[in-house]
Amino acid sequence: MTPAWAQRQEELLSDCVVSPHVFDHMVDRLRDFVLPYQHALETEAGKRNMHRYLASLLSHLDRKNAEEIAALVDVERLVMQQCIGTAPWDHRPLVKVLVGEVVDRLGEPDGVLAFDPSSSPKRGTHSVGVKRQWCGHRGKVDNCQVGVYMGYVSRRDHALLDFRLFLPKEWARDKARRQTCHVPEDVPYRTRQEQCLEMLDLWGAQVPHGWVVGDDALGRHTWFRHQLRERGERYMLGVPCTTTLRDLEAPWPTYQGRGRRPKPPWQSVTAWRTALAPEVWTRLTVQDGEKGPVEIEMVTRRVQTRRARKRTGPEEWLVVTRRPLADDSTLEPQASRDATDQDTCYRYHYYLTPTQTPESVREEPSLAELARVIKAGVCIEASFKRGKGEAGMDAYQVRTWQGWHHHMALTLIAVWFLVCETQRGQQWTPASTLPQVRYGLSVLLLETFLKFGVASICRQVQRQLMRNELARFYHHRARKGLPTRKLRRDIQ
């Protein structure tokens, strides 16, 4: 090994030395972190149970639902289920506090607002908003709930800020199901694009940003892109490989002297891409991956797309990226079946960004800036991975409208605490990662919640036995048969 490689190896290993300062008083900091959120709530029950629920989301539990959390913090199961599932406290003040903290810590003028739907597979038909629809988690149409999320990405880090539960038309029109799941009467049917615009209008002025990004589930709708242009937003939205466009930089057909002057023909973006010369692609490095630099090749072109009823749309910049199929993982997630296409060597993704807004004409952005924004758009998937992997974002077992929103708000707050603690710990241990910080906190929380002893064991076993017997009781009651008592065994 050469001296340069040996020195770098030593430097990397020295960054892994964990200082006790990383985990000292972390449980106390969690208690202080929760205070602004507790003050934002109006009900005493919500204030009292918030710290318990947040700490449990960050604990060692594999299944972070209300029942498991109640057993960990030693409260009645129905108390915790009611607090999360049906209690009438409003989650929106919590989101307001969260947004303010994220802006103060991560805010940058050229930050990126990322919108993305995320699905959670579900069984049955009783959970609010569940139906057979595209499930990105499984890559097919399946029974699931879909939430629409707004995240914020800057050079410092990324975090989820706000969310909406997508309520399908079947649910919005069914009064009985709405009443069963406590869906408020003033909640109408809204498309996912309308939900994104609602969050943008609510937080856009408060959250500093220079770009809005989303996948092809949002970008394929010309109406959504028009609404962003009307708001003066600069977007980078994915579009499907079936998009029809006209290349405005292509040579125009020869005019024959009669009739209208011919224009470049309409064609699918896939057909347009296959006709490109190999030398038009530019290679850029977008980030340092675990196995080396992550590179993509890009090409841009000024184009027009078609709007509804085959009307000609405005000019936009088309951005095409490609990566070798041999790569283990793709930079961009696949939101639908036609989000990407491929040939024998590469996988291709397509994006549109505006050339102008009602206020000004936009200059063509540099390839480096486009690559930065594309990378930022992928960070919201990393935020979902954090939430689901470290804080039980998809581990809820609630069926009501309030329960879903309560759990999501508390999950986002829990992940934000981990982000803050990771950044703090990196002052002493630069190699610190969010999962390792969560692991250390979960071990510390064991000392807080688990009081080892005969009395604690008896309470835990008794809680499980009572749950089993109540389940047996109600099963017999449904069949109109009185359950028998368990026989006591004589002590030998």
N, C-alpha and C positions, 0 to 999 in steps of 0.2 A: 504494500500500500504506500503510495507516495505521501510525502509530508502534507501536501494540501488536503488530500482526502482524510488523512489521519486527524488533522486539526479540525476539519469540519465534523467528523464523527464525534470527536471529543466535545465540540461546542453543542452539537445536537443532544448528546447525552446529558450535558450539564444543564440544559434547559428542562430536563425531566426531573431534576431533583426537587422534591415536593417540600415546601416550607410549611411548618406548622401554622404560620400566619394565614394560610389559605383557608383552613377549617376552624381556626380559633373563633369562638363565639358566633358561629354561623347560625345556630338555632336562635340566639338572641337577636341577630340581625333579621331573621325571618319574622320574629315577633314585631320588631319595629317597622319592618317593611309593610306589614299588613295594616298598620294603624290608619293611614289615609283612606284605605278602602273600607275599613270598618266605619270610619266617620261619614263616608258617603252613603251608607245604608241608613234607613229609617227605622227598621224593626230591630228590637233587641235580640230576637232569636237569630236573625241573620248575622248580626255582629258577633254573637257568642260562638256560632258554629263556623264562621268563615275561617278562622285560624286553624281549627281542627281539620276542616276539609282541605285547605291548601297544604297543610303539613302532610296529610295523608296522600295527596296526589304526588308529593315528592318523596314518599316513603318507599319501602321495599316491596309493597304489595304488588302482586302480579295482576290481579283484577281490581281496578280502582273504581268500583261502583259503591253506591250508598251503603249496601249491606256489609261489604268487607270493611269499609271505612268506619262504620259504626262499631264493628267488633274491635277494630284497632284502637279507637279513641275511647272505648268503654262507655258508649251511650246506647240508648235503645234504638233498635233498627228503625222503627217507625218514625222516631224523632228526626233522624237524619234523612230518611226518605221523604218525609213531609217538607223538611227545610229545603231540599233540592228540587223535589218534584212538583209540589203544589203550593208552597208558601207564596204569598203575593208580593214579595219584595222585587224591586225593579233592578235589573242588571245594568241599565244604561248609565247610571252614575259611576259604576265601577269602570266601564269602558272609557268614560270621560277622564277619570284619573289616570288610567293606563295610557291613553293617547298623550296626555300631557307629559308623563314621565318619559315615554319613548322619544318624543320630540326634543325634550330637554337634553337627553343623553346621546341620541343618534342623529338628530336633525342636521341636514345639509341642504343648501339651496338647490343642488342638482340631484337630490334624492329621488328614489323611484317608488311610486305607488303601484303595487302589484295586486291584481285581482285574479282570483282563481276559484272555481268550484271544487269541492272535495266531497267524496262520497263515503258513506259508512254502510257496509252490507248489513242487512237486517232480515230476520225471519218473521213470518207472520204479516199481518196487515193492520195491526192496532197502533203501532208507534206513529206519532204525528208526522205527516208528510211522506210516509214510506210508499213506494210503488215500484213497479218494474221500469227501470230507466237505465241510461248509460251509467255504468259503475266503473269509474277510472281505476279504482282500487283493484278490480279484477279484470279490467280490460274487456268487458262485455256488458250486455244488457242483463241486469239482475235486480233483485229486490234490494232496495237501499234507500237511505235518506241522503239528501244532498244539501250541503251548506255552501254558501257563497262567502268568501273571505277577502278581506282587504289587509295586505301586509305592507310593511315599510322596509326599504332596503337602502342602506347607505354604505359608505366605505368602512364604517366602524362595525356594523353588524346588521342583523335583520330581525324583525319581530312581527307577529300578527297583531292587528289593531282592532278590527271590528268584524262582524259576521252577520249573516242573515240566513235563516232556514228557508229553503225553497219549498213553497207550498204548491203542489201540482193543482191543475184545474179541478180534478176529481175531488180533491180535498176542499178546495175553496168553495165548491158548490154544495157540498154535503153538510148540512146543518147538524145532523146527528153526530157525525164523526168530529166535527169542529167542537161541539159541546163536550163530547166525551174527553177530548184531549185538551180542553181549556184554551182553544184558540180564540183570542180576542175578536170581538165583532168587527172592529175597525181595521182588521188585517185583510186586505183584498188579495186577489191573485196578482202576482208580479213576475215578469220574466226575470231570468238571471241577469240580463243586461240592465233592466230597470233597477234591480237591487244594487248593482255596482254603481250606477249613476246616483242612486240615493245616498250611498256611503260617500261617494266623491263629493257631492254637494254639501254633505254634512261636515266633512273633515278637510276638504281640499284647501280651504283658506287657512286653516290652523296648522296643517302639516306641510312644511316646505318641501317642494318637489319640482323636478323639471321634466319628468317623464311619467307616463301611465302605461303599464304593460299588462298583457293578458294572453291566454292561449287561443287556439283556433275556435274554441267553443264560444268565445266572445267576438273575435275578430272577423269571423265569417259573416256577421250581420252588418250590412252597410249602414243601417240606421244607427247602430251603436257608434261606429266610427264617425258618422256625421254629428252626433250629439257631442262627442269629444272635441271635434273641430269647432263647433259652435261655442264651446266653453273655453276655447283657446288652449286646449291641452295638446301636448305633444305626445303621441302614443307610439308604441311598438307592439302591434297585435299580430299574433299568429293567424294565418289563413290556411285553409285546406289545400291539398294538392290538386283539387278539381276547380280552383278559382279560374275564371275567365278574365283575360286582360288583353290590353293592346300596348305594345312596346312603342313609346313615343320617341325613343332614340334610334329606332331602326330606320333604314332608308325607306323613303316613301315610294310607292309604285309609280311608274312612269305615267304621266298624264297624256291621254290620247287626243286631247283637244275638244272633247265633247262631254257634256254632263258635269257632274260634280268631280272635283279632284279626288282621286282615291286616297284612302288612308291605310296605314298598316292594318293587317287583318286581326280579327279577334282569334285568340287561341288559348288553350288551357296552359296554366303555368308549367305543367309538366312537359308539354310539347315544346314550349319556349325554352325551357331549361336544357332539354336534350340537344337543341341546336347551338348551344353556346360553344365557343372555341375553348380549348383547354387553358390558354394563356390568360383568360379574363379573370381567373380565380386568384384571390389574394389570401395568403396564409397569415393568420394572427394567433398569438398566444393569449388566451383569455384568463387563465389562472394556473397556479402551481398545484397539480394534483398529487395524490399520495404516491403514484408511480411515475411521476414526472410531469412536465408541462402539458396542459390540456390545450390542444390547438384545433382551430377550425379554419375552413376556407370560406370566403365570402365573395359575393358579387352584388352590386346594386344597379338599379335601372329605374328611370322615370317612366311610369306606366299610368294607364287608366283602367279602372275596373267597371263592371256593369252593376247598376243598381237594380231595384225591383222593376219588373216589367221591361227588362232589357234597356233601360235608360242608361246613358253614359254617365259615369261617375266622375268625380274630380280627379285631378292629378295627384298621384302619391308616389313615394319611393318604395320600390320593391326590394326587399333584402332577402337573399337566399344564402343559407349556410349549408355546409356539408361536412361530414366526418366519416372516416373509414368504418366499414361494417365490422372490422376486426376489433374495434375498441370494445372493452368489456362493458362499458356503460355509456349511455348517451347523455349529452349535455342537457338536452331539452326533453321534458316528459311528453308522452303521447296522450293527448286529451280525447281523441276520437279515432275511429278507424282510418279516416282519410287525412289525419293531421300531418302525416309525412309520406314520402315515397322513397324508393331506393332503386339502384341499379346493381350491377354485379360487384361494385367496389364501395359505393358511398350511400349514406342515408342523408336525405335532404329535408330541410325545414324552410318554411316561407313566412315572411313577415311583411306588413305594410306600415309605413310611417308617413305623416302628412308633409306635403311640400309647402302648404300655406294654411293659415287660419284667418278668420274674419279680421283680425287685428294686424297681421303682418305676413310677409312672405318668408318662408323658412329656407335657410341655406341647407345644402346637402350636408348632413352630419358626416364626420370622419368615420372611417371604418373602426378605429379604436373606440370611439364613443359608442358606436352601434354594438360592438362586441361587449362593452361594459354593460350596456342596458340589457342585452340578451342574457348575459350572465346573471344580472340582478333579477330578471324574471324567473330564473330557475331557483333562486333562493327561497321563494315562497314554498316550493316543494320541500326544501330543507327545513323550513319552519313547521310544515306538517309532520315531517319525520321526527322533529324534536317533540312536538306536542303528543304524538301518538306513542312514541317510544319511551319518553321520559316522564310524562305527566298524565297518561291515561286519557288522552283526548277522545279516543274512540271506544273507551271502556265503559261508557255510561249504560245504565239499564233503566232509563226513564222513557215514558211514553208521551208525556205532556209537552205542550208548547213552552211553559215556564221552565220545566225541568231541563229541556235541551239547552235553552239560553243560559240558565244558571250554571250548568256544568261547563259550557263553552267559555263563559266569561271567567270563571275561576281557573280553568285550564290555561287560558292565555296569560292570566296573572301569574300563575305558578311558573310557566316557562320564562316569563320576563324576569322573575327573581333569579332563575338559573343563569340567564344571560348576564345580569348585573354581577352575580357572584363569579361567573367565569372570567369576565373582564377584570374584576378585582384580583382574582387569584393569579392571573397572568402577569401581574406586576412582580411576583416572586417566582412563579413557575410558568415561563412562557409557553411551554408545551401543554398546559392545562386545556382540557376539552370539557364541553358541557356535560356529556355523560359521566365523566369521572367526578365532576363536581357534584352531580346528583347522587352518585354512589356514596361519596363521602357524607353528604347530608343525610341520606337514608340510614346510614350506620349510626350517626349521631342521634337521629330521631328514635331509633330503637331504645336508647336509654331513657328517652322522654316518655314513650308510650308503654313499653313493656316492663312492667314491674314483676320480675320473676319471683315466684313464690307459690305456696299452696293456694292462697286466697285468689290470686290472679288466675291460676289454672282452673280453679273451680268455677269462676265467673265465665271464662271462655267456654268451658265444656257445657255449663248450664245453658248458656245462650244458644249453643248449637243444638242441644237436646230439645229445648223449648221450640226452636224453629222446626225441627223435624216432627215433633208431636203435633204442633199446630197445623202443619201441612197434612199430616195423616188425619187429623180431626176434620178439616174442611173437605178432604177427599171423601171421607165417609159421609159427611153431611150432605154433599152434593148427590150422593147415591141413597140418601135417606136411611142410612144404617149407622147405629150408635157404635163408635169404635170401642174395642176392649182395652182395658188397662194392661200395661206390661206387668208380668208376674215378678214379685220380689223374691229373690233367692235368699234362703236362710244362710246366715253367716256360719261358716264351718269353724 
